[in-house]
Amino acid sequence: MRKTSFLTATFFLTVLAAFAQTGGKISGAIQDESGKALAGATVSLLKAKDSSLVKVAVSDKGGHFDFLQMKEGQYLFSATSVGFAKKFGASFELAASDVVVPAINLLPATKAMNNVVVVAQKPFIESKIDRTIVNVEASPSSAGSSALEILEKSPGISVNTDGIISLRGKSGVIVMLDGKLTYLSAADLATLLKNMPATQLDQIEIMTNPSSKYDASGNAGVINIKTKKGRNDGFNGSLTLGLTSSVYRYNGTTYLLPKSQNSFNFNLKKGKVNLFGNYNPNFFQGRNTMLFDR
């Protein structure tokens, strides 16, 4: 009995550790009032405590949606579609297992035309035949956010701690800036987007099945980040300086060994030219003691 209990506990702890590393999955479905699946509906995952936006998904042909690699916590949904009123789902908790939420039924939007001025605006998410478009200005969290933060909240996109961008769980994604390849490493691209204000972005185009004109290395998908036309020329960047030290003791003597980690990242726009780069000078001092017995 003790052996069985031990094995059960070990297995449970292993599952918890794996969940903490990879995150959980949240899934559900969007329907109309008659229960018919709604494709192309925009589903927003929100934090339950303050309704701040965490991630956005678009329902597929069967009305299904999912969020992958999500952290544990309390969440709720809002869902909307063309011709339907926005609806909020009940809050729920993502803990040590995946969550399937009840189907959300949207009701047709009613329009009162008397003494009402209707102002048209771009939807946050547009579903096209070959791509999904995120209209950044329509995002409720674009103000004060970076381009990387907006990208992480976009449908199907995730960014790990190394700056590697994946689409629907697949790495090897082609990331373009205004239709041009950046030729940056994953970490450098993440740094560039982290230093770029979201207010400079117009749209994010997400292509999970790109056409043959894209290189074969982009079979995991293509993300094209489009900046606003005619935005002002200028310079932005960041400078990080770090100094630490470690202690080395030998034969009664204490040595302080300095270590410096620094980085400088910049983005310069002049007309149609975008120049970006980074410089990472690092310094450290070490000490080794070798004893020989002859």
N, C-alpha and C positions, 0 to 999 in steps of 0.2 A: 504493500500500500504506500509506503514511504517513497519507494522508487517511482511509482506512478505519479504521485503528487509532485515529486521533484521534476519529472519530465514535463508534466503539464505546466508547471510554473515557468520552467525554462523556455518552453515553446511560446507561452504568453508574453514573456519579456522580449523574446526575439521578434515577435510580431509587432510589439509596441515600438521597438527600436527601428525596425524597417519602416513603419508608418511615419515615425518622426523624421527619418532621413528623406523619404520620397514624397511625403504629404499624402493627403487623402483625395478621394474623388467625390464630387457632388453632381448628381444627375437628376433629370426630371423631364417633363414634357409640357408643351404649350398647346392648348386646344381652344376652339371657339365654344360658345355656350351649348352647342349641340354635341360636343365631344369630338368634332372633326379636327384633325391635326392642323396646326398653323406653321407653315414653313417661313423662314426669314424673320421671325419675331426676335426682337432685341431683349435679351435677358440680362439684367444687371445684378451682380452679387454684391450685397452691401453688408457692412458691419452692423450688427444689431444694436450696439450701444449708441452710435451716433449717425447711422445711415450713410456713412462715407463710402464711396465707391471702391471696391476691391478689384473686380474683374468683370468683363463683359463677354457674353457668348451670343451666338446666333443659332436659332433652332434649325434643324435640317428638314428634309422633305417629310419625315415622319413626325415632325414637331419636337423631336428630342434635342436636348442640349446637355452638355457636361462641362465641368470645371475640373481640371487635373492639377495634381501636386499642390493642393491647398493646405494651409496650416490649420491646426486645431483652433476652434473658437466658436463664437456665437454669430450666426449670419441670418440674413433674410433676403428675399428676392423682390425685384420689381420687374414686370414684363409689359411690353407694349408692341404693337404692330400697326401697320398702316390701316386706318379705318376702325381701330379698336382703342378703347380707353385703357390707360395704364392701370395695372392692378398690382398690389403688394401681397406677397405670401406671408404666412406666419413664420416667426423666427424659429430657428432650430440650431442644434449644436453638432459640430463635427468633432468627434473625439477619436477613439481608437479604431474606428471602422468607417468604410465608405457610407455615404448617405444618399438615399433615393427619396426625393421630396414628392409629395402628392402633385398630380397634374394641376396646372393653373389654367382656369377657364377665363378667357377674355370676353368682355361684352362689347357690342358695337358702340362706337362713339356717337353720341347725339350732338347735333349742332343747332344751337339756338341762334338764328340769324337776325332777330330783331334787336336793334341797337347794339350790335356786337361787331367789332372790327376784327377780322381774322388776319393775323400776320403770319405769312408762310416763312418757314426757316428750314434749313437743312436738317435732316435727321442725324442723330449721333452715329448710327450704323446704317450703311446701305449694302444690300446684298445684290450683286450683279451675277451674270452667268458665269464669269471666269474669275471673279475676285470679290472680296469683302472690303468695303471702304469705311474707314473711320474718319469722320469729320471732326477734327480736333477742337475747333472752336465751339462745337456743340456739346463737348464733353463737360459734365458738371464739375470736373476736377482739374481742368486744364490750367486755371489760374494758379500761379505759384508752383506749378509742377515742372519737372524736367521732361525732355523728350523721352528719356529712358523710362520714367515712371508711367507716362502715357502708353508707351509701347508694351510694358508689362501688363497693363490692364486691358489690352486689346484682345479680341477673340482668338483663342488658340495659342497665344504667344506666352512663353515663359523664359526667364533669364536666370541662370544659376549663379552661384557665388563667384565663379570664374569669368563671368561675363558672356558665357556661351548662350546664344539665342536659339531656342528650339521652337518648332511649330507643330502643334498636335503631338508633342512628345518626341519629335524627330529632330536631330541636329543636322548640320550641313546645309543650313538655310542661307540663301543668297540675300544679303541686305544691301539695298541701293539707296543712294541719296540723290533725289531729283533725277532718277532714271540712270544714274551712273554708279558703277562699282566703287566702293571705298578703298579696297585693297588694304584694309587695316586688320590687325589681329583681333580676336574676340574681345580681349581685355581693353585694347586701345579704342575699339569701336564703342564699347560700353562707357568708357571714360568720356569720349566725345559727346555721346548722347546725354550723359549725366550733366555735362556742362552747358548743354543747349536748352534754353528755355522753351517750354511747350508753346509759348506765344509765337514762336517763329515758325511753327508747323501749320500746314494747311490740311493735309490728308495723310493717312497711312493706308497704303494698298496692300492687301494680304492675299496672296495667290497660293493655294494649297496644291493645285495642279497646273503649274506654269506651262506655257506653250513651248514648242520646240525651239523658239528663237533664243531661249535661255540656255546657258551651259548645262551640261549633264550633271555637274556637281550640285545644281540647284534642284535636284529631284525631290528634296524634302520640302521645297517651297521657296517662294520669293516674297520679300518684304520691301516695298518701295516707299521711302519716307519723303514726302513732298513738302518743301518749304514754301512759305508765302511768296508770291510773285511781287517783285518790286520792293521787298523789304530792305531797309536801310543797310548800307555798307557799315561794317564795324568789326570790332575785335572783342572776343570774350575768351576767358580761360580761367584756370585755377592754379594756385601754387600751394603745395603742401610740403611742410618741413617737419621732420621728426628726428629727435635726438634721444637716445637711450644709452644706458651703460650696463655692463655686467661686471660682476665681482669675481676675481680670480685670486685664490690664496695658495701660497706655496712657501713652505719652510718659514712660517711665521710672518711672511710679508704679504700684504694685500695690494692687489693691482685693480684699478678701475679701467675697464676696456670699453671705449666709446663705440657707438654704432649710430650711423645716420642714414635715414631713409627719406628721400625727397622725390618730388615729382612736379613737373610743370607741363600743363596741357593748354593748348590754345586752338582757337578757330578764328580765322580771318576771312572776311568776305569783301570782295572788291569787284563790283559788276557781276559778271557771270562766273567769276573764279572764286572757289571755296578752298582755302588752304588750311589744313589742320594737321597737328602733330603733337608729339610729346617728348619729354626728356626726363630720364629717371636716373640721376646720379646718386649712387649709394656708397657708403663707406663703412667699413667695420675693422676692428683691430682684434686680433686673437693672440693667444700665447699658449705654447705647448712646452711641457717639461718631459724630457726623455732621460731615463735612468738606465745605465748599463752596468751590469755586474760581471766582471771578468775574473 
